[in-house]
Amino acid sequence: MRLVPVIALALACTAAAGGAATPSQALQRGDIVITGGSLFDGIRDDVVPNNGILVRSGIFLEVGADFAARDLSSATVIRLADDEYVLPGLFDLHAHYAVDLFGEGRVDEYVANPLVFLGNGVTTTFPAGEVDPEGMMAARRRIERGEQPGPRILSSGPYFGSARPGWNAASETPERIRHEVDEWAARGVAGLKAKGIQPLQLAALIDQAHRYGLTVTGHLDSGFRNTVNPRDAIAMGIDRIEHFLGGDAISGDNAAYSSLESLDVSRPEVDAICQLFLKRNVYYDATLSAYGYWYDPKDARVFTQWVDEMSFLTPHAREVVKARLPRRPTEQFRRIYEVKFKEIKRFYDAGGGRLITSGTDHPSWGEYLSGFGTHRELQALVLAGLPPAAALKAATINAARAMHLGDALGSVAPGKLADLVIVRGNPLQDIRNSRHVERVMVRGTIYDAATLLESAKGKLGPTTDGDDGWWKGNVRFK
Ligand SMILES: [Zn+2]
């Protein structure tokens, strides 16, 4: 049995034409027309003048249309200034909704976080291992029903591996894993995430997931102590890899990070693993900025604050977070951060540009929030040497394709689902302009970004020490 993802079905049910031809139609009430400014469509490497985009019922009906001689009176018309740029809605494929606020372990937070993602132009998120998969599924349904603004949530379900609270490796037989995949597929996950998994478990996970057309990604290791090197996961058929490329330069004699921190990316083994990714079309989330988070002083180019992120915490949460800072710096992560800039450039130069996706893995103790992380990750990719257009593709079309949603999302094109971002300033000239989100459209509904962010302020976290409502609604683990 192979199930078609729900999102693809939704698209197939629409009659919108694909391709470049966009016959002009009479406008209807409820249509949105966006004219002026410039367009980065997610496919081309440059920007073009935005003649006009017509959105109807959550679909891009016409792109590049000429509205000069047409009657727009029944549509909502948005006229952009010359310094405004339309981009496809941004993806975060490693989008934790978890916050780690009080030494109490991680808690999935789905009240303020969806607003923060959307207010940053992030319209699609893959949570990459949920602490509270039922709660996340309920939040996703509320968002889909229009009861709560938020990005599309491509549910990941729980972690498969020791990262899951209560995971008992000995009892997780391949049969049991297959059974769990059946259950989560039936509940509508969009992909699965392995972290801390053993080889036989991962092989079963991948094989069973593929029966449903689901992708699998993994935070893997070196092969040391019954872990899995990305090289071996690729042989098993894994679709995506998080954090590092792996391969023979990451020795199975010790944990991956001890090799990674001193990796010479010019080694032939690094080229060999790049070629394996290319040959097997495996997508790669380098999560550069996540490594930059774990040491101090941080890379001041990437870890600037253009919005006071702690203002999204409740006053109580803010006090608790402030009292816990600064965190203990991790020198190993400084070295890994530097290596990873070279590693992703090596991968790009080897021809991996189409396989790079953007994932933030933005750990949050409260001072930096996941929703802002995509802009940090984009900037890090450019600082590593990727052209800005390649970085933007990592966060749009590549990410959509990585989730088997390339026909539905990831570019501004006729027939696709209407997700887009309007930013001020050309992000191809300075990638930091991606931060200047003015408006965001998801499912054809347009929001003012500042209003979304404003509505999330002071909401993230418990209001008092004994805030049972927070703990009940947001499952926690140590
Ligand atoms: Zn993660």
Boltz pocket constraint, residues with backbone or C-beta under 6 A from the ligand:
constraints:
  - pocket:
      binder: B
      contacts: [[A, 94], [A, 96], [A, 128], [A, 129], [A, 361]]
      max_distance: 6.0
